[in-house]
């Protein structure tokens, strides 16, 4: 249970709304997970290091060095996947060894494919055959690695592993690297396709200027461009079509897009307003970062909040610019701070810039805020560092009990960037408040200022059923 009043209390993070306020349904699936299993001292960790191209897993001649599941990021032929190194799996083990074997079994249940490592020089043992039986019943794709085939003469040793009933053994030498490329090719063929990260189209970074009518979007574009690029008029709704402009700021060329002011809910627009809103939505979809302008001289409106939420839902980096700052007095600024704290709680992480598009006041602060938001939008946390941090967090503040049972977080991986998307592999459903707590702590530890963070779960079902995503 979470102690009341502790540093890890969730109460301060509870927001209005239910579980649906966390966008974890329908998010892209995590990059594929490969569980590396086998009995002790067959070279699993050595093979993991060979695949990673660096000595990250601890390796010794003594059996049983690896005990827990340890996750690593790997890449081969441009495809990324997560490797789960496990301890030696002996089905008949007792005591600590039995707990190690249980961790390996859990890794198989959570994985998309299994890399089963066997010592080809020894041949199939009773323990290997027992593990092979479990793997066949799991229904998961299995790649059989015949390790310690150090030269051509030893390749005949791999043939005896056909008896395990897992298909053709792939000869490999984890120590010398012989056959590792062929093994990885076979492994990639067994993995499900991972969704590609949103590719960069190249050229200048794309910035969309959004806001309700008459907040100063066109005035800001003109000030940045140093010329009358977009029409400006006191009448709201002058801009109908997105206006692109290449502007060099701080030694970098940016593509700024001035968009039509969003008047009301999308479905309530009619005529020219409908098509203007449609083009604005298209401009946001093509953008990488959105600068949402808000009139600081007036109270926040429902439309301001809806536009910010639209950017978050689109998964774009976000900067909030409070325009017409020169028209505010001390009293209005105090009220504005209260409005921001009360109404914009879902975007507290967005960089804030107080500007005046008309006079140019503090417009120079816009680019550093945009650069910071884009850097966060494209940040990737190494799986090892992520899980080391998560282990400490869950140890100090475990998930709350749900339905009489306490779910456990087995491990986590970052599924993608632009925006950062994290997948938690769990034994049960995590409450919305706890997911918000994890997101808040993620931001405290790793930054992510200026970008939404997606957090979803992959829940381990009862034995014999596949893990489900939510």
N, C-alpha and C positions, 0 to 999 in steps of 0.2 A: 504494500500500500504506500501511497505518497504521503509523507508527513505533512500535516497542516502547518502553514507558516514557514516551511523550509525554503531554502534558496531555490529549490526546484519546484515550488508550488505552481500549479497550472492556473490558479484562479485569475491571476493578472492577465492571462492570455486568452481567457474565454471571450468570445465575441458573439454578438447577436446572431441568431440563426442556428440551424441544426447541423447534421453531418454533411448536408449537401453543400455547405459553404466551403468545403475543401475539394478542390478540383482534382480528384484522383480517379475518377471514373472516365474511361475512354482515353486515357493518356497512352502514349506509345509504350510498347513493352520494353523491358530492359534488354541490354545486349545479352546474347546467349551466354549460358553458364555451363562450364565443363567441370565435372567432378573427377579428380584424379585419384583412383583407388587401387588397392592391391595389398598384399600381405606385407609385413615389416621387411625392410632392407632389400627391396627389389629395385630401388632406384627412383622412387616417385619424385622426391624433392630434387634430385639431380636432373631428372627430366624436366621438371617445372623450371628450373634455372636455365636449362638449355633452351626451352621455348621462350622464356622471357629475355634471354640474351644477357642476363646479368645474374650475379649470385645474390638472390634475395631470400630464397628458402634456406634454412639451416640444414647442413648436410654433415653427417658423421658416419663412420663405419658401424657405430653401435646401433642396433635396431631400436626403433621406438622413439627417435628424436622428436619427430612431429607427432603432436597429440591432438590439437584442436584443428578445426577447419580454418584455413588461412586463405584469404582471397587476394588475387593479383590481377592486374590489367594486362592483357596480352593482345598482340596484333600480328596478323599474318596475311600477306597479300592484300593489304588495305582493309581487312575486316577485323573488327575488335571483338573480343570476348573476354569473359571472366574465368580465370582458372581457380578452382577450389582445391588446394592441396590438403590432403587428409592424412591422418595417422594410419599405421598398419592395421589392416582389417583381418582379424582372426575370428571367425564365427564362433569358435568354441572357447573364446577367452573368458577369463574371470577377473573380477576386481577392476583396477584402473584400466587394464587392457580392454575389458568389456565396454567401458565408457568410451574409450577411443574408437572401438569398432562401431558403437552406436552413433558417434559423430560422423563416421564415414557413411553409415546407412542413411542418415539424415541428408548428407550432401547429395547422395544419389537421388533421393526423393525430390530435392529442390532443383536439380540440374536439368538442363535440356538434353545433354548427352554425357556419356561416361567414357573416360579414358582408363581402361583397365590395364595396369602394368604388371607383367609377369616376367620372372627371371627365366630366360630361354635356356640358359646353361643348366639349370636345375630341372627344368621341365615342369609339367603340371603336378602340383601337390594336392593333397586332400583339401587343404585350406583354399587353394585356388579353385578347385572344383566346387566347393561350397559357395564361395563368393560368386562364381559364374552362374550357379543356379539362382541365386538371389537376383543377379542382374538380368537374367533371361525373364524372370517373372515380373521385373519392374516395368517392362515394356519400353524402356528408354533405349535410344540408339547407343550401341556400345562399340568402341574402337579398341581392338585388342593389340596392345603394344608388347612385342616380344623384345624385351630389353636385354642388354649386355651381349648383343650380336656385334662384336667389335671388328670382325673381318669377314671376308667372303666365305672362309671355311666354316664359320659358325652359323651361317644362314640355315644349314640343314637342321640345326637345333630348334629353330622356330616351328618347323613342320609338326612337331609333336603336340603343339598347342591347339591344333585343329580339334583335338578331342574335347576341348572345353565347350564346343557347340556355340561359339560366338562369332563364327565366320573366319575370314582369312587373317592370320596374325601378320602384323606389320613389323618387320625386323628393324630394330633401331639400337643405337648405342648412345645412351644419355651422356656417358662420360666423354666420348670423342665426337659426338654430333653426327655420326654416320646414320643416314636414313631419316634424320629428324624432319627434313623438308617433305619427304614423301608421307611421313606420319601426319604432319600438319595438313597436307592436302586432303588426306582421307578424313581427318577430323572436321575440316571445314565443310566437306560434303555431307557430314552427318548433322551439322548444326542447322537450325532454322535461320532464315534470313533475318538479319537485324535491320530495322528501319534506318535508312541513311539520315545522317544529321543534315539539317537544312543547309544546302550549299551556298556559299557566297558567290554572287554573280560577278564578282570582280568590280573594278572601278571604284569611284568614290562611295563612301558610306552613305546610306540613305536615311534621311531624317524627315519625319512627317510632323508638320505643325498642326496640332488639333486644338479644338476648343469650340465653345458655343459662339454664335454670331457676335461680332463687334467686340471681341476681347483683345484684338490687336494683332492677329496672326499676320495679316498682310503688311501692317506697319513694321512688324519685326523682320519680315523677309526683306522689305525695302531697306531697313536700317543695316541688316547684315550684308546686303548686296551693294549698298552704297549708291543705289539708284532707285527710281520709281519703277520697280519690276512688276508689282501687283497693284491693282486698283484699290484705293482706299477712299471710303466715304462714310459719313456719319450714319447713313442708312445701313441697318444690319442686313447681311446676306448679299453683299456686293460680289463676293467670290462664288462662282458656281462650279468651275472646273479646277482640278488640282493644277497648280502652277509650279513647274520645276525650275530650279535655278542652281547652277554650279557656282559655289562661292568658296573662295580660299580664305581660310581663317587659321591663324597660328601655324602657317606653313603647310597646312593640309587642305586638300580640296574636298568639299562636302556637297552632296546633292540634297538641298532643302526642297521640300514640297509643301507649298501653302495649300490648304484644303478648305472646302466650304464649311461654314459653321454648322454644327449639328444642332438642329432646333429642338427636336422631340424624339420620342421613340421611333425607331426605324420604320416600323409597320404603320405609323400614323402619318408619315410624310406623304404628300400628294404632288402630282405634277412635277415641276422643275425641282422642287425640294427633294422629291423621292430620288430622282436621278443624281442630284448633287450628293445626297447621302450615300448612294451606291458607289459613286466615284471616290468619295472619301474613304469608305470601307476598303476599296481596292487599293488606295494609296497606302493605307495602314498595313495591308497584307504584304505589300512590296517593300515596306520600310523595315529597317533594322532597329531603329530607336524612334520613339515618339516624344515630342515635346508638347505637353498639354499646357496651354495657356489658360490662366484663371484671372479674372478681374479682381485684383486685391481690394479695390475700393468698394466692392459690393459684397453682400453675404454670399457664401457658397450656395449654389443651387443644386437641385436634384440632377439637372443636366450635366453640371460639372462632375458630379460623382459618377454618373453613368458613363461619361467619356473616359474617365480614369479606369473604371472597371472594364470597359471595352478593350483598352490597351492591355490590361493584365490578362484578360481572357484570350487575347490574340497572342500572348506570349512574347511581346516585344519589350525591349528595354524602355525605361520610362524616366523622364525628367519632368518635373513640374515647375513651370515658370509663373510666378505671381506678377502679372503685368500691372501697369499703372500704379506702381509703388509710390511715385511722386505725388499721387492724389490722396494718399492715406495720411492720417494723423495718428498720434500715439494711441488714442482711444480705439480707433478702427483696427490698429495693429494688434492690440490686446484681444479684441473680439475675434480677429482672424485666427490668432493662435489657438483660441478655445475651439473655434469651428474646425480647424484642421485636426486637432487632437481628438475631437468627438466624432467627426464625420469621415475623416480620411484615414481611419485606423488601418484599413487594408492596404495602404500604400505608404506607411511610415518609412519604409526603406528607400523611397524614391528621393534622389537628390533634389534639393529645393534651391531655386534661384529667384531672388527678388529683383525685378528689372523694370525699366521704363522704355518701351519700344519707341515712344515718341521722342524722348530726349537722348536715348542711347545709354542711360544709366545702367551700369553693371551688365550690359549685354556681353562684355568680354568674358564674363564668368560662365557663359552658357556652354562653350566648347569644352572646358575641363570637366564639367558635369556630364556632358554627353560621352566623352571619352571614358570616364569612370564607369558609367552605366554599361557601355559596350564591353568594356573589359570584364565586368562582372557577368554579363550575359554569355560570355564565351569561356568562362572559367570552368576547368575540370579538376576535380579533387582526386588524387590517386586513391585507389581502392584500399590499399593498406592503411594509409593515413586516415581515411574516412572511417574505417572499421575500428581502428585504435581509439579514435575520438568517441565513436558511438558506444563502444564497450564501457568506457568510463561514464558516459552520460546515463546509460541504462542501469549501470551498477549503482549510481547514486540516486537516480529517480526512475524506478522501474515503471512499466505501463500499469495503469489501474486494472483491478480485477473486473472482468466482464462475464456475467452469467455464471459466477462462482469459480471461474478459472482465470488465471493470469496469463495473457499471451506473452510469448517471448519473441524478441527480435533476434533471428539467427545470424544474419549479416545484411549488409547493404551494398549497393553498387550504384554508380552514376550511369544512368542509361543514355544520357545525351546532354548537349549544351544548346544554347540559343532557343529557349532558356534552359538553365540547369534543371535536369530531371533526375530524381533519385528514387530508387525502388528499394523498399524494405522487405526482406524475406522473413516472414513471421509464422508463428504457430497459431495465430488467431487474429481477429479483427482488432485494430487499434482505434480507440475513440477519436473523434474529431479534435477534441481539446488536446489530446496527447500528440497528435500529428502537428497541430499548430505550435505546441511546445517544442517539438523537435525542429520545426522550421525556424523558430525564433533562435534556438541555440545554434543551429547551423549558421545563421546570419551572424551571430555574435562571434563564432569561432572563425568563419571563413570569409566574412564580408558580404558579398552579393548585393552591395548597395547599387540600386538602380535596375534590378532585374527581378521578375517573378521567379519563384522557385516551385517546381512541381514535385509533389511528394505522393507516391502511390505505393500500394502493397501487393505482394505476391504471397498468398496465404497457403501454407502447407496443410493439406487435408489429411484425413485419416489414412493410414497405410493402405496402399493399393489404389488410391485415387490420385489424379494429377493435381499439382498445385494450381490454384485459381488466382486470377489477377483481379484487382479492384482498384 
